[in-house]
């Protein structure tokens, strides 16, 4: 339904709290934020399709889409042209789409995202910075360089970085098991309209 749910758990043993005093409260905190695109529970996922979290970015006139499915660990990204946004979104069928708030000001893009993008999550434009996105990816994968994953454009780094930031927030800092990002080459695929 597009809701976000914060899951809170005890963060310490009750015996530890008693050491601080007989009336001490056991520490509790948010351990996960469940959103439409970050579901991993089999009972909540549809059997016939992927549950993708997608990020849309635009840098220097080039658009990029990055997607992750947390239940399988698949991560993909591709550069697209603005004219192919609707066909790419309809092919991915995202449950949730992260998009820099400045992109939502374009009426055409906003209309396509409302139609094909699932639940829209506007993100501050600062999260779409490619340099910061690369740093977030390095942290997410626990690597010193992305060279082993291939070469990514600034738009792709921007989109992948937004995904990494959102995963960090929703998973409360726990690193999910993700496959290396696969770069999809658009001229190697047949594109079908919606």
C-alpha positions as CSV (number, residue, x, y, z in Angstrom):
1,X,0.0,0.0,0.0
2,X,3.0,2.3,-0.1
3,X,3.5,2.5,3.7
4,X,6.8,2.5,5.5
5,X,7.1,0.5,8.7
6,X,9.8,0.9,11.3
7,X,10.7,-2.4,13.0
8,X,12.0,-1.8,16.6
9,X,13.6,-4.5,18.7
10,X,15.4,-4.7,22.1
11,X,19.0,-3.9,21.6
12,X,20.3,-5.4,24.9
13,X,19.5,-8.2,27.3
14,X,17.2,-7.3,30.2
15,X,19.8,-8.6,32.6
16,X,22.2,-5.9,31.3
17,X,19.5,-3.2,31.9
18,X,19.1,-4.4,35.5
19,X,22.8,-3.8,36.1
20,X,22.1,-0.1,35.6
21,X,19.4,-0.2,38.2
22,X,16.2,-2.1,39.0
23,X,14.0,0.3,37.1
24,X,16.2,0.8,34.1
25,X,14.6,0.5,30.7
26,X,15.9,-2.0,28.2
27,X,17.5,-0.2,25.2
28,X,15.4,-0.4,22.1
29,X,15.9,0.9,18.6
30,X,15.0,0.8,14.9
31,X,16.5,-2.3,13.4
32,X,14.9,-2.1,10.0
33,X,12.6,0.1,7.9
34,X,10.3,-2.0,5.7
35,X,9.2,-0.3,2.4
36,X,7.6,-1.7,-0.7
37,X,10.9,-2.0,-2.5
38,X,12.9,-3.6,0.4
39,X,10.6,-6.5,1.3
40,X,12.5,-9.8,1.6
41,X,9.9,-12.0,3.4
42,X,8.6,-14.8,1.2
43,X,5.1,-14.5,2.6
44,X,4.9,-10.9,1.5
45,X,6.4,-11.2,-2.0
46,X,4.5,-12.1,-5.1
47,X,5.5,-15.5,-6.6
48,X,5.4,-14.2,-10.2
49,X,7.7,-11.4,-10.4
50,X,10.6,-9.4,-9.0
51,X,10.3,-6.9,-6.2
52,X,12.6,-4.1,-7.4
53,X,13.8,-1.0,-5.8
54,X,14.8,1.4,-8.6
55,X,16.7,4.7,-8.6
56,X,16.5,7.2,-11.4
57,X,19.3,9.8,-11.9
58,X,20.2,12.3,-14.5
59,X,23.7,13.8,-14.9
60,X,24.9,16.0,-17.8
61,X,21.8,15.2,-19.9
62,X,22.3,11.4,-19.5
63,X,19.7,9.4,-17.5
64,X,20.5,6.2,-15.7
65,X,18.3,3.6,-13.9
66,X,19.7,1.3,-11.2
67,X,17.7,-1.5,-9.7
68,X,18.1,-3.9,-6.8
69,X,16.1,-6.8,-5.6
70,X,17.1,-7.4,-2.0
71,X,15.6,-10.9,-1.9
72,X,18.0,-12.2,-4.6
73,X,20.8,-9.7,-4.3
74,X,20.6,-8.7,-8.0
75,X,21.9,-5.2,-8.8
76,X,21.7,-3.7,-12.3
77,X,22.2,-0.4,-13.9
78,X,21.8,1.1,-17.4
79,X,22.0,4.4,-19.2
80,X,18.8,5.4,-20.9
81,X,17.5,8.1,-23.1
82,X,14.6,10.2,-21.8
83,X,12.4,8.9,-24.6
84,X,12.9,5.3,-23.4
85,X,12.0,6.0,-19.7
86,X,8.5,4.6,-19.9
87,X,9.5,1.4,-21.7
88,X,12.4,0.8,-19.2
89,X,10.2,1.4,-16.2
90,X,7.4,-0.8,-17.5
91,X,10.0,-3.6,-18.1
92,X,11.4,-3.3,-14.6
93,X,8.0,-2.9,-12.9
94,X,9.5,-1.3,-9.8
95,X,7.7,-1.5,-6.4
96,X,9.4,1.6,-5.3
97,X,11.4,4.3,-7.2
98,X,13.9,6.7,-5.7
99,X,14.3,9.9,-7.7
100,X,16.1,13.1,-7.1
101,X,13.6,15.8,-6.2
102,X,14.8,18.1,-9.0
103,X,13.8,15.5,-11.6
104,X,10.2,15.5,-10.3
105,X,9.8,19.1,-11.5
106,X,9.7,17.9,-15.1
107,X,6.1,17.2,-15.8
108,X,6.7,14.5,-18.4
109,X,9.2,12.6,-16.1
110,X,6.9,12.9,-13.1
111,X,3.9,11.6,-15.1
112,X,5.8,8.5,-16.3
113,X,7.1,7.8,-12.8
114,X,3.6,8.1,-11.4
115,X,2.3,5.7,-14.0
116,X,5.1,3.1,-14.0
117,X,7.4,3.8,-11.0
118,X,5.4,2.2,-8.1
119,X,5.7,4.2,-4.9
120,X,7.8,7.3,-5.5
121,X,10.4,8.3,-2.9
122,X,11.8,11.8,-3.6
123,X,15.4,12.1,-2.5
124,X,17.4,15.2,-1.8
125,X,19.5,16.2,-4.8
126,X,22.6,15.9,-2.7
127,X,22.2,12.1,-2.6
128,X,22.6,12.0,-6.4
129,X,26.1,13.3,-6.4
130,X,28.3,10.8,-8.3
131,X,31.4,11.2,-6.1
132,X,29.4,10.6,-2.9
133,X,27.6,7.8,-4.7
134,X,30.8,6.1,-5.4
135,X,31.9,6.4,-1.8
136,X,28.6,4.9,-0.6
137,X,29.1,2.0,-3.0
138,X,32.6,1.3,-1.7
139,X,31.2,1.2,1.8
140,X,28.2,-1.0,0.8
141,X,30.4,-3.6,-0.9
142,X,33.3,-3.3,1.5
143,X,35.9,-2.7,-1.3
144,X,38.6,-0.2,-1.9
145,X,37.8,0.4,-5.6
146,X,35.0,-0.3,-8.0
147,X,37.4,-1.3,-10.8
148,X,36.6,-5.0,-10.4
149,X,32.9,-4.2,-11.2
150,X,33.6,-2.3,-14.4
151,X,33.4,1.3,-15.5
152,X,30.3,3.3,-14.6
153,X,29.2,6.7,-15.9
154,X,28.5,9.6,-13.5
155,X,24.8,9.1,-14.0
156,X,25.1,5.3,-13.2
157,X,27.2,6.1,-10.1
158,X,24.6,8.6,-9.1
159,X,21.7,6.1,-9.3
160,X,23.7,3.3,-7.7
161,X,24.7,5.7,-4.9
162,X,21.1,6.6,-4.2
163,X,20.3,2.9,-3.9
164,X,23.2,2.4,-1.5
165,X,22.1,5.4,0.7
166,X,18.5,4.1,0.9
167,X,19.6,0.5,1.7
168,X,21.8,1.8,4.5
169,X,18.9,3.7,6.0
170,X,16.2,1.0,5.6
171,X,18.5,-1.9,6.7
172,X,19.7,0.2,9.8
173,X,23.3,-0.1,8.7
174,X,23.3,-3.8,8.2
175,X,24.9,-4.8,4.9
176,X,22.7,-7.1,2.8
177,X,24.3,-9.7,0.6
178,X,24.4,-8.2,-2.9
179,X,25.9,-9.3,-6.1
180,X,28.2,-6.9,-7.9
181,X,26.3,-4.3,-10.0
182,X,25.8,-5.5,-13.5
183,X,25.9,-2.9,-16.2
184,X,23.3,-3.5,-18.9
185,X,24.2,-2.4,-22.3
186,X,21.1,-1.0,-24.0
187,X,22.1,-1.8,-27.6
188,X,22.3,-5.5,-26.6
189,X,18.7,-5.8,-25.6
190,X,15.4,-5.7,-27.5
191,X,13.1,-3.1,-26.0
192,X,9.3,-3.6,-25.9
193,X,6.9,-0.8,-25.1
194,X,4.4,-1.1,-22.3
